[in-house]
Structures are given as structure tokens and as C-alpha cells.
Amino acid sequence: MILCMPLVKKKHPLAIRWFHWINFPILALMLWSGLWIYWANDEYSIVLGGKMIFKFFPEWFYNTFNIRFNLAVGMAWHFVFMWVFMLNGLAYVFYTFFSGEWKYLVPGKDSFKNAIKVTLHDIGLRKELPPASKFNGAQQIAYTSIIVFGAGSVITGLAIYKPVQLSWLTSFLGGYKIARLIHFCLALSYVFFFVIHVVQVIRAGWNNFRAMVTGIEVVAVNKNAKENEV
């Protein structure tokens, strides 16, 4: 008879949990206020062969939800949240570097291969998961990418906020329109990340969510195997 006993293990340090839970609502508020700014100049759509295939916010959307074009309000909130977003991101990067947490987060030589296996398992094309670790390859790539995206958002945001004072930066990014497009695409990437992240948290279950709240996880250990090792 195989007996399993619960083992409580530390997983996420307090600082990592704080950075995570501060960033989540701040980024959501950044997206919300960013929409107010975008709606003042809604110009992006997908056009093929001279025919519009998709527009991000068609006219019926504005009419249905009675959207008001209030650029000043959007900019005011966006710039307030920008400082919190940027400072929290910098604190996170410095903490992971000096604490050594970056060793678990930064992708290694086997991370991409591991990420493919994890993805195949998640979509039902592979039965076995790769050996468990604090963060799998897919998580390492995703969490590192979101840091790069955050830096990109700050840089492109500054370029379109101060295109005259920071003309060198705006020019380096290809001009105001290109910088704004990159900023918009990065915002879409956050939405995509949010959706995938929430789905994965639900799939992983309560134990994984609890680890990000309390910092500990409960692992089932084969008691017989443990006794044999002793």
C-alpha cells in the first residue's frame, strides 16, 4: 500500500508576491486608461486588398456603450499609473537580480525545448509533463518576455508622450506613428498574456494559486519511498 503524506514547501518569496499583486491591477488600469487615449484617435484596422477585414473598435461599439472621447482624463490617469508600473517593475528586476531569483526565471539552454513539451501537454498532444521545477520552460519564457515588454512600453510611451523633447528616441523607433503602433501591439500582448495566465492558473488549481498568495505549496510525498531512502 502506497501512503502519501503532505509536505509544505516554500515557493515564492514575499517580495515576489508583492510585486506580482501590485503589478496585476496597475497593468489593468494602465490598459483601461490607455484605451481612453487610443479612442481619441482610433486608427488601427486590418485591411486586405483595399477592403477592411477588422477594425479594433467599430462605430457600433462606441454607440452601444456610449463611449465618450475624453483624452485628457485618459492621459492623466495613464501617467499616474505609469510611475507605479515603472517603479514596481524596476524594483522587481533589482530584487530578482540581487536575490538570485533570476536563476529560476531567466530561460536556459533547455527552456525552449521544455516549453514545447509543456505546450504539447497543455493542448493534449503529449501525455507526460517534463520533470517538475519551480518554473517550467514556458513560464520562464513568458515571465522574462513580460519584463522585456514592460521596458518596451516605457520606452515607446516616452517616445510618443514627448516626441519633441525626446525626438532622438522617437526617431530611433522609426517615428511617432511606428512608436505608437509598437506601444499598441505591446498593450495587446498584455491582454493575450492575461488571458493565457488566468487560464493556466485555473488549470494548475488551488495549490498553485495559494503559493502566490501565501508563498507555500503543499506537495504529496510517497511516505514508503521516503522511509526506504532513510
Buried (B, 14 or more C-beta within 10 A) or exposed (E): EEEEEEEEEEBBBEBBBBBBEBBEEBBBBBBEBBBBBBBEEBEBEEEEEEEEEEBBBEEEEBEEEEBEEEEEEBBEBBEEBBEBBBEBBEBBBEBBEEEEBEEBBBBEEEBEEBBBBBBBBBEEEBEEEBEEEBBBBBBBBBBBEBBEBBBBBBBBBBBBBEBEEBEEBBBEBEEBEBBBBBBBEBBEBBEEBBEEBEEBEEEEEEEBEBBBEBBBBEBEBEBEEEEEEE
